[in-house]
Amino acid sequence: MLPLVALVGRPNVGKSTLFNALTRSRDALVHDQPGVTRDRNYGVCRLDADAPFLVVDTGGIAGEEEGLAGATARQARAAAEEADLVLFIVDGREGPSALDDEILAWLRKTARPTLLVINKIDGINESTALADFARYGFSDVTTISASHRQGIDDLLSEVHARLPEEGASEALDEDPARMRVAFVGRPNVGKSTLVNRLLGEERMIASEVPGTTRDSIAVDMERDGRQYRLIDTAGLRRKGKVEEAVEKFSVVKTLQAIEQCQVAVLLLDATEGVTDQDATVLGAVLDAGRALVVAINKWDGLTAYQREQAEALLARKLGFVEWAEAVRISALHGSGLRELFKAIHRAHASATKEFGTSEVNKALEIAYETNPPPSIRGHVSKLRYVHPGGANPPTFIVHGTRLKVLPESYKRYLENFFRKRFKLVGTPVRFIFREGANPYEGKKNVLTEKQIAKKRRLIRHVKRK
């Protein structure tokens, strides 16, 4: 169990910048706009290899109790109450504010060990900043510039002096057996609600306001004896619709989460069907080659006629990914979650399945004999042998001749044949075609003098005839 340090303060004082500096990562979204961070984001500080600790970045407490600001404040307070040490971050350039006074009063009520950290002291008089915050009554105050990594070593010394050897929080581990599942979709389809339902707590801020989630938040979970890492992502929209810089950063975080996951769960809104934005998200998952499960959310709110219409629309719009299983769920009420996890397990097993060279060559041989490639300009492609090329997604490397002219229809036939033979569900299948090099390519056959003389005699003989 690693000790936990919570970063708490009002909006735009540099908590996320300090989080990235301590964890040596870019996991926290950083922008000049206040209120970018909303959910709790955990990471491990290993700047001192002998004494690592867990860090939690929180959203700014804005003094409001309603709406998104109130939900963000509740997340920050929950992080502070479970922490072994709270770093109260203030802005050295702006000085103390009434909001800082309110946050400090609340921190003192929690009775959690607290260290005052004055950020943004680069370019200002440090003594003046210390004097401004002297009325808060802290015996030890640390001054830093998180953006310039100034004062981080002194801060670490103060933190280690106050932390217990053992904490009550578990760090995100890197166990390869832990299944990484990313929940993706367009804004406001219920991703955060679904993650909260699976965790059994209000871990993510769920709101009817589109774009509530901005960071990609990873949470570890155990269910039925299996370990999972659930990743809640920001909603993806088409590039033409993305204008704000914060949203562009959120899109990058979501794409990174898709690349790093093993199974992507695409959430659709059953009341709206498959939209162009859903196709954008689906394209990102297919480009990454990740296993896919389609979860149709809000299914319980449809009538029998609406469900029939929704089924017809899904069959028409998602026909090109018919290998992906579709599960009907309700994130709000929890129905269909057992079927969802069964589909996730099947997709993960198919995506990470290992193949032997002999069995894939046998499959290629049967596919070739059952349906040979068509003749293209009098020539037929030859598929000589195949071998596995990797997993997640399953990849097969086919060697042969004239493979550049192999029709796309035949490539799809091979994909479907392998998928059916090896019972692969919920995962794309990739084929890489490689032609053998021609050993005589670029070489000119130079005739000897004897061959040239023979050629001339044959020409004279033909002319006389």
Secondary structure, 3 states (H helix, E strand, C coil): CECEEEEECCCCCCHHHHHHHHHCCCCCCCCCCCCCCCCCEEEEECCCCCCCEEEEECCCCCCCCCHHHHHHHHHHHHHHHHCCEEEEEEECCCCCCHHHHHHHHHHHHHCCCEEEEEECCCCCCHHHHHHHCHHHCCCCEEECEHHHCECHHHHHHHHHHHCCCCCCECCCCCCCCCEEEEEECCCCCCHHHHHHHHHCCCCCCCCCCCCCCCCCEEEEEEECCEEEEEEECCCCCCHHHCCCHHHHHHHHHHHHHHHHCCEEEEEEECCCCCCHHHHHHHHHHHHHCCEEEEEEECHHHCCHHHHHHHHHHHHHHCHHHCCCEEEECECCCCECHHHHHHHHHHHHHHHCCCCCHHHHHHHHHHHHHHCCCCEECCEECEEEEEEEEECCCCEEEEEEECHHHCCHHHHHHHHHHHHHHCCCCCCCCEEEEEECCCCCCCCCCCCCHHHHHHHHHHHHHHHHC
